[in-house]
């Protein structure tokens, strides 16, 4: 490393950047994450806010999960029946969040879950993505794609590559079920 580079503060990273202009140095105080459909990119900043003052509504991310009516009723009744450490009934959002965090601890284990929760980041902005960014991320996801292994996979000895055979509309009708496909006419 030359004295000039050391004086400027670049070090060996400058050689790496010049050798490969596509390399982007990640600042450890910032993270980015693409949405599921790749239309948006969320930018996160390492949290410097006191834990008691952090606000999930403004600094967090909203998750939506479709549920049936009876599941919704079940969650609401369970939330009303549960109480927090202050003796108050849980709100539906708090009840669901606490239940999912408990399930995550069960799946990942205490050490791994604590390690993930110790890295606190706040959502600072959401940007639209360009077609080039979407294509790069799609390629990256294809290369990283691994078959998901369920924690209870040993209880279900089924090949992860096995695909389900679609039932014909007649077969569904014989079982008293409707087909969601429209018949081809012509």
C-alpha positions in Angstrom: 0.0 0.0 0.0 1.4 3.4 -0.9 1.9 6.1 1.7 -0.5 8.4 -0.2 -3.4 5.8 0.0 -2.7 5.2 3.7 -2.7 9.0 4.3 -6.1 9.3 2.5 -7.4 6.4 4.6 -8.3 3.9 1.8 -5.8 1.1 2.4 -6.2 -2.2 0.5 -9.9 -1.5 -0.2 -9.0 1.0 -3.0 -7.1 -1.7 -4.9 -10.1 -4.1 -4.6 -12.5 -1.4 -5.8 -10.3 -0.5 -8.8 -9.8 -4.1 -9.7 -13.6 -4.8 -9.6 -15.7 -1.7 -10.1 -18.9 -3.6 -9.3 -17.8 -4.2 -5.6 -19.8 -2.1 -3.2 -18.4 -1.7 0.3 -21.2 -2.2 2.8 -21.4 0.2 5.7 -22.1 -1.9 8.8 -24.4 0.9 10.1 -26.8 0.4 7.1 -28.5 -2.6 5.5 -30.8 -3.0 2.6 -33.4 -5.6 1.9 -35.6 -6.2 -1.2 -39.3 -6.8 -0.8 -40.6 -10.2 -1.8 -41.8 -9.0 -5.2 -38.6 -6.9 -5.7 -40.5 -3.7 -6.4 -39.1 -1.9 -3.3 -35.9 -1.8 -1.4 -36.0 -1.1 2.4 -33.0 0.8 3.8 -32.2 0.2 7.5 -29.9 2.1 9.8 -28.3 0.7 13.0 -30.4 1.8 15.9 -29.0 4.5 18.2 -32.3 5.0 20.0 -32.9 3.8 23.5 -34.9 0.5 23.5 -37.8 2.0 25.4 -38.2 4.8 22.9 -38.1 2.7 19.7 -41.4 2.6 17.9 -42.4 -0.4 15.8 -45.1 1.6 13.9 -42.7 4.2 12.5 -39.3 2.4 12.6 -40.4 -1.2 12.0 -41.9 -3.1 9.2 -45.6 -4.2 8.8 -46.3 -7.9 8.1 -49.6 -9.1 6.7 -50.8 -12.6 6.8 -54.1 -13.8 5.4 -56.2 -15.7 7.8 -59.7 -17.3 7.8 -62.5 -15.8 9.8 -62.4 -18.5 12.5 -58.6 -18.1 12.9 -59.1 -14.4 13.3 -61.7 -15.1 16.0 -59.4 -17.6 17.7 -56.5 -15.1 17.8 -58.8 -12.3 19.2 -60.2 -14.5 21.9 -56.8 -15.8 22.9 -55.4 -12.2 23.0 -58.3 -11.2 25.3 -57.6 -14.2 27.6 -53.9 -13.5 27.8 -52.3 -10.8 30.1 -48.9 -9.2 29.8 -46.4 -8.7 32.6 -48.3 -5.5 33.8 -51.6 -7.4 34.2 -53.3 -5.9 31.1 -54.9 -7.9 28.3 -52.7 -8.2 25.2 -53.8 -6.3 22.1 -54.2 -8.6 19.1 -51.0 -7.2 17.5 -49.0 -7.8 20.7 -50.4 -11.3 21.2 -49.5 -12.3 17.6 -46.0 -10.8 17.9 -45.3 -12.5 21.2 -46.5 -15.9 19.9 -44.4 -15.7 16.8 -41.3 -14.6 18.7 -41.8 -17.6 21.1 -42.1 -19.9 18.1 -38.9 -18.4 16.6 -37.1 -19.1 19.8 -38.3 -22.7 19.7 -37.2 -23.2 16.1 -33.8 -21.4 16.2 -32.8 -21.9 19.8 -32.1 -19.2 22.4 -28.5 -18.4 21.4 -29.3 -17.9 17.7 -32.5 -15.9 18.4 -30.8 -13.6 20.9 -28.0 -13.0 18.4 -30.5 -11.9 15.8 -32.5 -9.7 18.2 -29.3 -8.0 19.5 -28.7 -6.5 16.0 -31.2 -3.7 16.1 -31.9 -1.7 12.9 -34.5 0.9 12.2 -36.3 1.3 8.8 -35.4 4.8 7.5 -36.8 4.7 4.0 -38.2 2.6 1.2 -37.1 3.1 -2.4 -38.5 1.9 -5.7 -36.2 -0.5 -7.5 -35.0 -0.2 -11.1 -35.5 -3.1 -13.6 -31.7 -3.7 -13.5 -31.7 -4.0 -9.7 -34.6 -6.4 -9.9 -32.9 -8.6 -12.5 -29.7 -8.7 -10.5 -31.6 -9.7 -7.3 -33.6 -12.4 -9.1 -30.3 -14.0 -10.4 -28.8 -13.7 -6.9 -31.9 -15.4 -5.4 -31.8 -18.2 -7.9 -28.2 -19.0 -7.0 -28.9 -18.9 -3.3 -32.1 -20.9 -3.4 -32.0 -23.9 -1.2 -34.7 -26.4 -0.5 -36.4 -25.5 2.7 -36.2 -28.2 5.4 -38.9 -28.1 7.9 -38.1 -28.7 11.6 -40.5 -31.6 11.6 -39.3 -33.1 8.3 -38.4 -36.4 9.9 -42.0 -36.9 10.8 -43.0 -36.5 7.1 -40.9 -38.8 5.0 -41.6 -37.2 1.7 -39.2 -36.1 -1.0 -38.8 -32.3 -1.1 -38.7 -32.5 -4.9 -42.0 -34.3 -5.2 -44.7 -32.2 -6.8 -48.4 -32.6 -6.1 -50.6 -34.1 -8.8 -53.4 -31.8 -9.8 -56.8 -33.3 -9.4 -59.1 -33.2 -12.4 -62.4 -31.2 -12.1 -64.3 -34.5 -12.4 -62.3 -36.1 -9.6 -62.9 -33.1 -7.4 -66.6 -33.1 -8.2 -66.8 -36.8 -7.2 -65.5 -35.8 -3.8 -68.1 -33.0 -3.4 -65.6 -30.2 -4.0 -65.6 -27.5 -6.6 -62.8 -26.9 -9.1 -61.2 -23.5 -9.2 -60.4 -23.9 -12.9 -62.7 -23.0 -15.7 -63.5 -25.6 -18.3 -62.0 -25.1 -21.7 -64.8 -24.6 -24.3 -64.2 -25.1 -28.0 
